């Protein structure tokens, strides 16, 4: 049986979006990505650095510590924008499909977003996610990983036009988000793989992360 690939799903979504979205809107969204890429903002942490520890609430309100989880095995830590982001939903569902493979390596998956616990719980239940989905209020942890940026005003207006209530999802009105990022962290807390891309449409294939986990055991 052939496994559906995340990058193929993203390509299909992008093709559909380009057919429907106004050209000017697409250009502005591309402009925002270019500006973020050329800035000195939200570059993330790199391979070899020590991953900052944190304790955050999961979707049920339980406190989860990264370093406590690392005692059980290496971790794939992924930062995503929120349930409102179609690329994030595709990514998290793709991780769910390989979750058994992740656990078979002795590793685990932790997903973090600035959403409130209630918003995270709704998404977790809707998508039937069986891994840890944590709430990072005000992007404090994402900030420690150097991932936070503020959406430009013209993108805020576009998102509002789409009917996206990001302040409602995040419980504040900052319009700040994390750059999507994925890290593979070994038991000692060292970052062994880092993927940080200002282009939120770019994601790592989960099956590749499973292979990387095997290398850090």
C-alpha positions, -999 to 999 in steps of 0.1 A, spaced: 0 0 0 15 34 -10 17 60 17 3 95 9 32 120 9 28 153 27 46 172 0 22 159 -27 -7 170 -6 8 205 -2 14 207 -39 -22 198 -46 -35 224 -21 -12 251 -36 -24 243 -71 -60 247 -61 -53 279 -41 -36 295 -71 -66 288 -93 -90 305 -69 -71 333 -51 -68 367 -67 -34 373 -83 -28 404 -62 -35 385 -30 -10 358 -40 16 385 -48 12 401 -14 15 368 4 47 360 -16 60 395 -8 55 389 30 74 356 28 102 373 9 104 402 34 105 378 63 132 357 46 154 388 40 149 401 76 170 391 106 139 378 123 128 343 134 158 324 121 153 296 147 179 275 165 205 254 147 220 219 148 243 215 178 225 240 200 209 229 233 171 229 230 156 252 256 135 233 281 98 242 286 67 232 304 34 238 285 -2 226 288 -15 199 265 -50 200 250 -65 185 282 -47 210 305 -19 187 317 16 201 321 42 186 298 79 192 301 102 187 271 131 174 292 109 150 311 97 136 278 133 133 265 139 109 294 116 85 275 135 90 241 143 115 214 117 139 203 105 154 170 94 189 181 74 208 155 61 244 158 30 251 137 9 282 132 -25 270 142 -56 250 133 -67 277 109 -36 271 87 -43 244 60 -6 236 56 -3 229 94 -34 206 92 -19 187 63 14 184 82 -1 172 115 -23 147 98 7 134 79 25 129 113 -5 111 126 -1 86 97 35 78 107 30 80 145 33 42 149 67 44 131 78 72 153 69 53 185 85 21 170 119 39 170 115 48 207 109 84 199 79 107 201 63 137 186 54 170 202 35 198 183 34 233 197 14 263 186 3 297 201 -33 285 202 -52 284 234 -57 249 250 -93 250 240 -84 256 204 -58 229 205 -83 204 220 -108 212 193 -81 206 166 -68 174 183 -103 159 185 -113 170 150 -82 155 134 -80 125 158 -44 133 167 -28 109 192 4 128 199 11 157 223 -4 190 211 8 218 234 -4 254 238 23 281 239 5 313 252 19 345 237 45 324 219 69 325 248 85 291 240 86 298 202 103 331 211 130 311 231 135 291 199 138 324 179 107 317 158 83 345 165 74 373 140 46 398 136 24 396 105 26 427 84 -5 449 83 -14 440 47 -14 403 55 -35 409 86 -61 425 63 -59 396 39 -64 371 67 -93 391 80 -108 390 45 -105 352 46 -125 353 79 -95 341 100 -99 350 136 -62 345 147 -66 366 179 -95 343 188 -74 312 183 -45 326 203 -63 345 230 -45 378 223 -44 405 197 -7 406 188 -10 389 154 23 372 162 30 337 149 59 312 149 77 304 117 69 267 111 99 247 124 108 211 130 136 198 153 149 164 161 162 165 197 183 137 213 179 125 249 206 150 261 186 179 247 209 186 218 193 196 185 204 170 159 183 183 130 167 217 124 143 228 97 132 265 99 117 281 68 101 315 65 79 301 37 51 285 57 42 263 27 75 244 30 74 214 54 95 184 60 83 150 50 74 131 83 88 98 70 122 116 67 119 126 104 113 90 113 146 80 96 164 108 115 150 96 148 166 62 142 200 79 139 199 96 173 188 66 194 
